[in-house]
Amino acid sequence: MLDLSQRIDCVFDDGQAIARQITAAQSTDAGLAGTLPPQAYNSDAFFQLENQKIFREDWLFIGHVSQVANVGDYFSLDIIDEPVLCTRSDDGIRVMSRVCLHRWVPIIEGSGNAKAFVCPFHNWSYNTKGQLMGAPLMNQAADFDRKSCELPQIRSEIVAGMIFITFSSDIDSLLARLKPVLSLFEKYHFAELQTAYELDYDCPFNWKMAVETFMECYHHSAVHRTTLEDSFPGRLSYIGEDGPGWTFCHQPLRKNGEISEVLTAGLLPFDGMSEEDLRRIDLMLIYPFCLIGINPDRISISTLLPVNKDLTIWHRLVLVSKASMAQEGFAVTAETMKTGSKAIIAEDLQINSLQRRGSRSQLARPGRLGHLERTVWHLANYMKRKLL
């Protein structure tokens, strides 16, 4: 006989219910701050809600002007299931879809310099402005006007050399939003920097775990105890108030540390750096997932490319001054930087993979946050504003 006293809890994937839980639970008091519910990191339905209300309704970083310095330069990437293409033509930088107007094959991959882009499926060709230039054997297609065909243009803005796009026609200018921090970008010469290298890698967990871990140093003593903790003790990090579109975490050098622990051998410090600047690294998040590491001799800017709730591609640019790139042996310096960053990346990938595993437990609950994790709370509050 069926024993009706034994109850089995059923878990349904309800993105709207998770959103309601977030908007109801987030406190305005930092002292009472807590994490998002674990379901927010593991729900397909909530990921789709994020795509609609956050990713497609805000500004997303895609690259830097140094990647398209000359007429004909281009780079491509896929972001929130949109294959995009950034080019420099004779009238400046533009961003467009790179999906062929014919039968949807992306017309180009990677980066380089070109006068035209030819779709590998049927040889339809486009100029660097996205205008259709050739469509072989289409003369018998009624009312087909090649001259009226153009790849969809994507709204973009350039802020301090950083290229951002949005799929929203209503959102306010990013330049206006970031006005209070423009002086910081100018101080570190963002617009004049050059791309030293790019680095892409898979993160087998939700995009928010990647953002949260990058933006707090509380984990240094455990996760990075042999790489970062000695020079940048997590307990010394501090977080201020967030702005309308960003938040910061500051990680100062240990009290008796040497400046050489901050600077990179082979690079020159940026002009105008103070003693304090030379003894600190700042971490910045421009919502939702543009992550910036501000060093006195280099800048890293990353965009996260969420593929699904369980997979994120991390796309990182490392920028340095022209003077540093002109240094003898710069190629070796760049390779050394890349190798060093990979060690820290591996540590974060391991802990976030464990975090993902634990977050899937039906016994997992929202956790409390300390003062060294206030940026995690800032991200949660940003999401609350976007989901309302």
Secondary structure, DSSP 8 states (H G I E B T S, - for coil): ---TT---------HHHHHHHHHHH--S-GGG-B---GGGGT-HHHHHHHHHHTGGGS-EEEEEGGGG-STTEEEEEEETTEEEEEEEETTEEEEEE-B-TTT--BS--SEEE-SEEE-TTT--EEETT-BEEE-TT-TTSTT--GGG-B--B-EEEEETTEEEEES-SSS--HHHHTGGGHHHHHHTTGGG-EEEEEEEEEESS-HHHHHHHHT--TTHHHHTTTTTTTTS-GGG-B-----SSEEEEEEE--TT--GGGTS-TT----TT--TTGGGEEEEEEETTTEEEEE-SS-EEEEEEEEEETTEEEEEEEEEE-HHHHTSTTHHHHHHHHHHHHHHHHHHHHHHHHHHHHHHTSTT----B--GGGHHHHHHHHHHHHHH-
